[in-house]
Amino acid sequence: MRLEHLRESAARNHFFPRALPKDPSTKLFIFMVAPNPTRVRLVLAEKRAAGAVIDLPEVTVNLLEGEQRKPEHLARNPRGKLPVLELDDGSYLTESTAIIEYLEERFPEVPMLGSNAEERARNRELERLADAGVLLPVAHIVHATNSPVGISPNPGAAEFARIQLPEVLAMLEEKLADGRPFLGGERPMVADCTLAAAFQFARFREIDLSLPPHLARWDHDYREREPARAVLAF
Ligand SMILES: N[C@@H](CCC(=O)N[C@@H](CS)C(=O)NCC(=O)O)C(=O)O
């Protein structure tokens, strides 16, 4: 039902930019709800909401229609994955973490990793937990049980990913136990964007993560904010 909804929206171009910009310029290739493009889009939305002026058109590559395997996308990323950032010189960045760190350096006026070495290290630590410890297992569960891109079910892989989740969720729960609004403290950081992208992907496929109370509170409050509302569909 929800997949149908997304498919129809894509077909109608309701949510998506209609055409490639004609002039060569920096642009971001994305697909809504896919978690790795989503975390990049959330970083952009957060930076913009905090005042950064970022002119970065988004171009949809429809994963449900298999556009990621077409030659024009394989020329951008031979792995056929999203997101991809095309730079002004026509070259491409193909990993979400590298893209986020590039955006962080290009638009440092709204820092989303921190303002000194220790803050950056702590926020990168949180980001790795959210990425490797939550987003990746969630993606494995989704694709091993009910893949939107048609990957065959694999109950063993889903079970293995499920076993990994509670430990990291418990670590993040402990961080939030002091009532802080965001994972790193008072302001949203990259880790928040990664976690929100992961939770959205779980919701999209109706996977119950049984979030403990502080994470449930964080999830609710994060999604109420304007930058999240502008990006998240589920
Ligand atoms: N390590 C890559 C992973 C990229 C990735 O797996 N992207 C997914 C969407 S979240 C994708 O494009 N899947 C399409 C496919 O596998 O056909 C990153 O962080 O950017």
The ligand as an SDF file (V2000), in Angstrom:
LIG
                    3D

 20 19  0  0  0  0  0  0  0  0999 V2000
   27.6200    3.1160    1.4100 N   0  0  0  0  0  0  0  0  0  0  0  0
   26.6960    3.7880    0.5340 C   0  0  0  0  0  0  0  0  0  0  0  0
   25.4120    2.9640    0.4570 C   0  0  0  0  0  0  0  0  0  0  0  0
   24.5070    3.4710   -0.6370 C   0  0  0  0  0  0  0  0  0  0  0  0
   23.2300    2.6370   -0.7590 C   0  0  0  0  0  0  0  0  0  0  0  0
   23.1790    1.4450   -0.4090 O   0  0  0  0  0  0  0  0  0  0  0  0
   22.2040    3.2860   -1.2970 N   0  0  0  0  0  0  0  0  0  0  0  0
   20.9200    2.6270   -1.5160 C   0  0  0  0  0  0  0  0  0  0  0  0
   19.8030    3.5630   -1.0960 C   0  0  0  0  0  0  0  0  0  0  0  0
   19.8610    3.8970    0.6310 S   0  0  0  0  0  0  0  0  0  0  0  0
   20.7210    2.3480   -2.9800 C   0  0  0  0  0  0  0  0  0  0  0  0
   21.0510    3.1570   -3.8040 O   0  0  0  0  0  0  0  0  0  0  0  0
   20.1520    1.1790   -3.3180 N   0  0  0  0  0  0  0  0  0  0  0  0
   19.8040    0.8430   -4.6590 C   0  0  0  0  0  0  0  0  0  0  0  0
   20.1370   -0.5610   -5.0140 C   0  0  0  0  0  0  0  0  0  0  0  0
   20.8240   -1.2340   -4.2370 O   0  0  0  0  0  0  0  0  0  0  0  0
   19.7020   -0.9800   -6.0910 O   0  0  0  0  0  0  0  0  0  0  0  0
   26.4350    5.2140    1.0510 C   0  0  0  0  0  0  0  0  0  0  0  0
   26.5890    5.4240    2.2590 O   0  0  0  0  0  0  0  0  0  0  0  0
   26.1090    6.1040    0.2640 O   0  0  0  0  0  0  0  0  0  0  0  0
  1  2  1  0
  2  3  1  0
  2 18  1  0
  3  4  1  0
  4  5  1  0
  5  6  2  0
  5  7  1  0
  7  8  1  0
  8  9  1  0
  8 11  1  0
  9 10  1  0
 11 12  2  0
 11 13  1  0
 13 14  1  0
 14 15  1  0
 15 16  2  0
 15 17  1  0
 18 19  2  0
 18 20  1  0
M  END
$$$$
